[in-house]
Each structure stands twice: as structure tokens, then as C-alpha cells.
Amino acid sequence: MAYVLDLPAMTGPVADPMVPVPYRVEGVKRETHDTFSLDLAPADGAAVTSFQPGQFNMLYVFGVGEVPISISGDPGNCPAIVHTTRVVGAVTKAMGALKRGDLLGVRGPFGKPWPVAEEAGRDFLIVAGGIGLAPLRPALYTLMKQREKYRKIVLLYGARTPEDILYRRELERWRGKFDLEIQVTVDRGAAGWRGNVGVVTTMIGRAQCDPANTLALVCGPEVMMRFTLMELQKRGIAQQRIFVSMERNMKCAVGFCGHCQYGPNFICKDGPVFRLDRIEPIFGKAEI
Amino acid sequence: MIHSLDAVIRQHTFFRGLEERYIEFITGCAKNIRFEPGQYIFREGDPADQFYFIREGLVSVEIMVPERGPATVQTIGEGDVLGWSWLAPPYRWHFDARALRETRALDFDGKCLRTKCDEDHDLGYEIMKRFTNVVSERLDATRLQLLDLYGVRA
């Protein structure tokens, strides 16, 4: 019988998805020299809107602009909603200057999530590159919360240098629990670094997963994902069991404006998480 | 679990599909070896007469940069093949290889295998195909490293 796995239904966005809701910055954490996490809670004291792993919010820095940012916190424990961002442009730069107590607008959550909750009994192979670990962290929280439901869980994470490793303390803590295999590699080692050096794709062959029963979740720069997908398929993981998170210029986040059109899909509405076989014909194409 | 050399070689994906007589010959060229953390497996410029399968541990492939010290180009881990300079003249190592942790490996006599490959081109072709795959994967990985994918402008 052919194996068919589909993405779970998406969590419904707020009543009017085009209207930002004021959120207050409850905490700011410097993750690396150019990334930071913001803890946000509704300014009116209401509960944080629930979300699923892999979804994103549109964050609006008043007077500057709005950008899509993946949710990187724990879906099962969210007194505040967490977003991890890297400074790459005007909006994220302004966001990086926000302090505790400042306000910003939030729309969301949007998009299809990682298929973690309903995939009991499987091995999970999670491959992350750079800031791509942020949208995968909620999936890891979910898997770890019900660890007994799953078989092997392997996280392969590639960063630029040892100083660029995201959530370092958390990764060390998880690794210490011995029920999650975590392999970290950096593109460039540094004095004192005793770990792996090389791109994350080189570690896929070392992961001890059962290819026939493995679900792979992949997020990172698109070139890194292309090579990762080749490696995964070389190891016998079928396209129907590989999920990728795509990134495009999302504006409305609800599939109206067309900015994030990707072939027949809108990344904001039909993604950002896609099952590979659904996008394989257009994945990596220079022009669609 | 203790496995015979023969069993370890048969199970390794690198040798999958190789004829029985070749497996037997290759097993005759192999021995188990262990390296302590910090121990050099080979040094740049030395004769390259071996290659290794890493069974456990981590190996740093590095190059000495004047006034900076050793720079790690890549690490090689469990299940990986280490060393292909034994295949091509001048049969000298181009990099240093150093165990970062206690490392167990299979040590293959490349000189012996090279001679056999010269005599038996069918074996030579099979070995060359397998090493070409390793070299190709390493080249891809190096190109990705050069792209600096996680940089802001990538």
C-alpha cells in the first residue's frame, strides 16, 4: 500500500487576519552576535494565541514595516510567544532595538505546521541550518514533551561558526538527556572547538535512523536544503516523508496578495511547511 | 558487540556489491587500529600508503597555517572513509589527520591494494568508482562550505 501522509490542518488565524494586534515585549534575549529572541504577550493581558510548530507570525514594527517571523517557542507552554530573528534588514534591525515594554503589532499565527503531533512510532530526523533551527525548535519541544510516543529523534544542526550556534545551552541540556541524538557541525572551526567541522549534509549518513520509518524535517538556506534532500533520498527516505520549510517574501500572509507565490502554491497559506513530493517539480528551479 | 574484520567490511556500504573474492582480498589488507585523542593518524607530506574506515570517534583533517596553527578543514566521523592520497601519485598526504576523541578504525594497506588494482583492473575500477563517490561528496561539501550559506548575504 502506498504510504500517504498529509500535513495537518492549520490553526485558524485571528478574527481579522489583516489587523495587527498590539503585543508587548516581555523579554529580549541575545542568542548570538546577530540573532535575538523576543518574548511577546498581548498588550491587553489576554492569553497568547495558540500555535502549531512551524507556523509564523507577521510582526509589525510601528513606523518601520512588517515581516514574517517563525515562531520559535514551546507550543505547549507559552505565557509569551517567542520569535527568534536575525538582523538582515531595516525591520529586523528596528526589532533588534526593541526593549522590554515596547509594543509591536502581531498578526497570526499563519501557515501549515510540521506534522509532528500525529506521527507516533516514527524515527524523526531533523536537519537544520543556521537560523533554520528556529522554526524547528517548536517541533523539538513537541516531540520531547511526548518522547515515549516516538522512536529515535536525531537533530543534525549546521552553523557558520561555533559562535553562531543557536540555543546552545538548550541543545547541551537536551543532549544530556540521552534520549535525543544531537549532532552539531560548523562550517568554520575556531580555536578550542572540538566538535564537527563541515556542512550539515555530511552528517546525514552517520544518523542511525530506519529510512523506511523516518520522517525528515528540514529547514535552512535553500541551497543547503537542496543538498540535504539529495542525501536523504540517497539514504532511502521517500519524498512523502520529507518535509521542508520554504521562505519567500510574504506580505499579506493569507494568500491574497501573491507576493509569496511558488508555482501553484502560496508559501504563506499552503506552506511554509511542504511535503517534498508536492513541490519537488519546482523545488530548486531558477524560474518557475 | 564484537564483529570479525570480515563481517565489518561486508556490512560497510562502501564495499556493498563487491565480488566475494575481492572482499576476501581486501579483508587480508585490513587490520583494526585505535588512536588516542590528539594522536596524529597521518601528517602532511608523509607517504600515503593507507586509508581508514572510522568505526567510532572523530578525526580532524587539518592543515598547518603559519602563525595561526592547525586549521580544521573537515571532521570525519563514524562510518566515514578517511584518506585517498594513496590512490594518486605522488602518494603523499596533503593534510594532517588527528584524532579528536578516542577513535577506532580499520586500517587498510593501500599500497598492497594499489598493486592489486594495477594487476586486476576490474577490482581497480570497482575501488575507483567507490572512491570517486567519496571524493565527489567531499567536493560538494567543500563547495557548500565556500558558499558561506549561513552568512547574511547568502
Interface residues (C-beta under 8 A of the other chain):
Chain A: D34 R86 V88 G129 G130 I131 G158 A159 R160 D164 T185 D187 R188 G189 A191 W193 R194 G195 N196 V197 G198 V199 T201 T202 M203 G205 R206 G220 P221 V223 M224 F227
Chain B: L58 S60 G69 A71 T72 V73 Q74 T75 G77 E78 G79 D80 L100 E137 D140 A141 L144 Q145 L147 D148 L149 Y150 G151 V152 A154
